[in-house]
Amino acid sequence: MVSEGITVLGSTGSIGENTLNVLARHPDRYHVVALSAHANVTRLAEQCRQHHARYAVISDVTKTGELQSALDRLACAAEVLGGNEALSAVVRMDETEVVMAAIVGAAGLEPTLHAVQSGKRLLLANKESMVIAGELFRKAAAEHAATIIPVDSEHNALFQVLPQNFDDGLESAGVERLILTASGGPFLHRDRESLRNITPAEACNHPNWDMGRKISVDSATLMNKGLEVIEARWLFNARPDQIDVIIHPQSIVHSMVAYRDGSVLAQLGMPDMRTPIAYALAWPERIEAGVKRLNLTDIHKLEFYQPDLDSFPGLALAFRVLETGGNAPVIFNAANEIAVEAFLQERIGFLQIPSVVSAALDACEAGRIDNLEEVLEYDRLARTATSRIIHMKKVSKN
Ligand SMILES: NC(=O)c1ccc[n+]([C@@H]2O[C@H](COP(=O)([O-])OP(=O)(O)OC[C@H]3O[C@@H](n4cnc5c(N)ncnc54)[C@H](OP(=O)(O)O)[C@@H]3O)[C@@H](O)[C@H]2O)c1
C-alpha cells in the first residue's frame, strides 16, 4: 500500500488529537507531512516527535523561537515554519495529499480554501470556513477537482447515507430532506430564565462529546446547529427548506436522510469523533478507529424532540441568515465568535450570545460575496461592529 501524506491544521486541538490517534493506528497507510498549532508550542513539539512530522507550523509567528527550542530538547528534526502564510504553504506542498482542516473559527479559512484550490483531498472539520465562504468552496472544488469530505459527525453521517451523486440537486437524487440531529447540549429542557447565570465551565461541560471550548459553547447555545445548517446547505447543495433539525439527546443517530419513497437512512455510532475522522481519512474504504462498539441494548432508548427555539434562538437566526444569503453568514459567524469569546471571558452572559449576534446582523450593511477578499473584509467589519455592541451593552449594564 502506498502511504499518503497528511497535513493536520490545528493538530493540538480536540479534532487534531483525535486525528493523530487514528493515524497512529495505520502507520503503513499514512505519514504526517505537517502539523500546526496557534500557540501550544509544547504539545506541537511532542506531536511532531511522536508522528515524525516533516514540518512544525506555529501560526503565532512570535513563538517560532520557542518552538525550535522545544523541538531541539526532544531531538526532533521537524522544520519550523511560522505565520499564517506557512499554513497555506504546507497545504500546497506536493508532499501533502490530504489536509485535515481542524483549526477553530474563521482563522482556518485561508489554508482550508487553499487546500481545495490546490486540488487536495480536504477533510473538513473547520465548519466556520464553509459557513462563511460556502459558494467559494463549491466553485473551487469543481474547478480544481478537489474532494471535500465532511468530518463534522452530522455531515459525515449524511455523506455516508446520501447517494453517491447528487450534483444535479438533492431532489433529482430522490432525497426529500436532510435531518440533522442535535444533542441539545448541557441545557436541554431548561427554560430561558434558568439560563441567565450560566458560567463558562457549565456551558463547556457537554454531556456526550469532549470538544474544544468554542464549539462546546456553540453546542450549548445551539449556535453550533445553526452553523451546521448553513454548512449542510453548501456541502450538499441543499435548499434551506430541505434541512430539518431534531433534538436527539443520546447522540447515537448522527443524522438522517429522508427519501421520496418514505425510506429514512440513518448513520449510528458511539459519540466518538474518531469514527467520522477514520471514515473521512479512508473513504471510500473503512479502517479501524479504536472506537467502542455500539450496543443498542445497552443504550435502551433513543429519544427525539423538536428544538426549543425560545430558549435557544440561535437556530432560528441561522435559518434567517440562510434565507438572507450574501454576507449574512459571514456576519453571523464573526459575531458569534466574538460573542463566545466575550462569554468565555465573562464579559457577557450566556443569553446575550444570540442577542449580540442578532444585533450585529441588524447593525452591519448587507452585501454580496464574490471573492475571498470580500469575505475577509466583511468578517473584519462584523468583528468591529460586534465588539462595539458588546462594549455598549456592558456600559449600559453598569
Ligand atoms: N471537537 C469536536 O468534537 C468537533 C466536532 C465537529 C466539528 N468540530 C470543528 O472542528 C474545528 C476544531 O474544533 P476543536 O474542538 O478541535 O477546537 P480546539 O480544541 O479549540 O482546537 C483548535 C485548534 O486550532 C488552533 N488554533 C486556534 N486559533 C488559531 C488561529 N487563530 N490560527 C491558527 N490556528 C488556531 C489551536 O491551536 P492551539 O492549541 O495552539 O491554540 C488548535 O490546534 C472547529 O471548527 C469545530 O467547530 C469540532
The ligand as an SDF file (V2000), in Angstrom:
LIG
                    3D

 48 52  0  0  0  0  0  0  0  0999 V2000
  -14.1780   18.9820   18.7860 N   0  0  0  0  0  0  0  0  0  0  0  0
  -15.1000   18.3240   18.1170 C   0  0  0  0  0  0  0  0  0  0  0  0
  -15.5420   17.2380   18.5310 O   0  0  0  0  0  0  0  0  0  0  0  0
  -15.6290   18.8770   16.8190 C   0  0  0  0  0  0  0  0  0  0  0  0
  -16.6790   18.2030   16.1780 C   0  0  0  0  0  0  0  0  0  0  0  0
  -17.1140   18.6890   14.9500 C   0  0  0  0  0  0  0  0  0  0  0  0
  -16.5390   19.8100   14.3820 C   0  0  0  0  0  0  0  0  0  0  0  0
  -15.5430   20.4520   15.0370 N   0  0  0  0  0  0  0  0  0  0  0  0
  -14.9520   21.6470   14.4270 C   0  0  0  0  0  0  0  0  0  0  0  0
  -13.5520   21.4260   14.2850 O   0  0  0  0  0  0  0  0  0  0  0  0
  -12.8340   22.6460   14.4750 C   0  0  0  0  0  0  0  0  0  0  0  0
  -11.8290   22.4390   15.6020 C   0  0  0  0  0  0  0  0  0  0  0  0
  -12.5340   22.2220   16.8090 O   0  0  0  0  0  0  0  0  0  0  0  0
  -11.7980   21.7220   18.1270 P   0  0  0  0  0  0  0  0  0  0  0  0
  -12.8720   21.4230   19.1050 O   0  0  0  0  0  0  0  0  0  0  0  0
  -10.7990   20.6750   17.7840 O   0  0  0  0  0  0  0  0  0  0  0  0
  -11.0590   23.0670   18.5690 O   0  0  0  0  0  0  0  0  0  0  0  0
   -9.9070   23.2580   19.6550 P   0  0  0  0  0  0  0  0  0  0  0  0
   -9.7940   22.0510   20.5140 O   0  0  0  0  0  0  0  0  0  0  0  0
  -10.1270   24.5740   20.2740 O   0  0  0  0  0  0  0  0  0  0  0  0
   -8.5610   23.3200   18.7480 O   0  0  0  0  0  0  0  0  0  0  0  0
   -8.3640   24.3570   17.8350 C   0  0  0  0  0  0  0  0  0  0  0  0
   -7.0700   24.1850   17.0760 C   0  0  0  0  0  0  0  0  0  0  0  0
   -6.9030   25.3410   16.2360 O   0  0  0  0  0  0  0  0  0  0  0  0
   -5.6870   26.0370   16.6040 C   0  0  0  0  0  0  0  0  0  0  0  0
   -5.9710   27.4710   16.5110 N   0  0  0  0  0  0  0  0  0  0  0  0
   -6.7010   28.2260   17.3910 C   0  0  0  0  0  0  0  0  0  0  0  0
   -6.7290   29.5110   16.9740 N   0  0  0  0  0  0  0  0  0  0  0  0
   -6.0000   29.5720   15.8350 C   0  0  0  0  0  0  0  0  0  0  0  0
   -5.6180   30.6340   14.9660 C   0  0  0  0  0  0  0  0  0  0  0  0
   -6.0120   31.9040   15.1690 N   0  0  0  0  0  0  0  0  0  0  0  0
   -4.8370   30.3260   13.8860 N   0  0  0  0  0  0  0  0  0  0  0  0
   -4.4280   29.0700   13.6740 C   0  0  0  0  0  0  0  0  0  0  0  0
   -4.7360   28.0180   14.4560 N   0  0  0  0  0  0  0  0  0  0  0  0
   -5.5260   28.2740   15.5400 C   0  0  0  0  0  0  0  0  0  0  0  0
   -5.4060   25.6060   18.0280 C   0  0  0  0  0  0  0  0  0  0  0  0
   -4.0190   25.7780   18.3570 O   0  0  0  0  0  0  0  0  0  0  0  0
   -3.5730   25.9690   19.9290 P   0  0  0  0  0  0  0  0  0  0  0  0
   -3.8150   24.6280   20.5750 O   0  0  0  0  0  0  0  0  0  0  0  0
   -2.1420   26.3310   19.8470 O   0  0  0  0  0  0  0  0  0  0  0  0
   -4.4460   27.0510   20.4710 O   0  0  0  0  0  0  0  0  0  0  0  0
   -5.8180   24.1250   17.9640 C   0  0  0  0  0  0  0  0  0  0  0  0
   -4.8410   23.3690   17.3190 O   0  0  0  0  0  0  0  0  0  0  0  0
  -13.8970   23.7120   14.7740 C   0  0  0  0  0  0  0  0  0  0  0  0
  -14.2290   24.3730   13.5980 O   0  0  0  0  0  0  0  0  0  0  0  0
  -15.0900   22.9060   15.2790 C   0  0  0  0  0  0  0  0  0  0  0  0
  -16.3230   23.5470   15.0330 O   0  0  0  0  0  0  0  0  0  0  0  0
  -15.0790   20.0110   16.2410 C   0  0  0  0  0  0  0  0  0  0  0  0
  1  2  1  0
  2  3  2  0
  2  4  1  0
  4  5  1  0
  4 48  2  0
  5  6  2  0
  6  7  1  0
  7  8  2  0
  8  9  1  0
  8 48  1  0
  9 10  1  0
  9 46  1  0
 10 11  1  0
 11 12  1  0
 11 44  1  0
 12 13  1  0
 13 14  1  0
 14 15  2  0
 14 16  1  0
 14 17  1  0
 17 18  1  0
 18 19  2  0
 18 20  1  0
 18 21  1  0
 21 22  1  0
 22 23  1  0
 23 24  1  0
 23 42  1  0
 24 25  1  0
 25 26  1  0
 25 36  1  0
 26 27  1  0
 26 35  1  0
 27 28  2  0
 28 29  1  0
 29 30  1  0
 29 35  2  0
 30 31  1  0
 30 32  2  0
 32 33  1  0
 33 34  2  0
 34 35  1  0
 36 37  1  0
 36 42  1  0
 37 38  1  0
 38 39  2  0
 38 40  1  0
 38 41  1  0
 42 43  1  0
 44 45  1  0
 44 46  1  0
 46 47  1  0
M  CHG  2   8   1  16  -1
M  END
$$$$
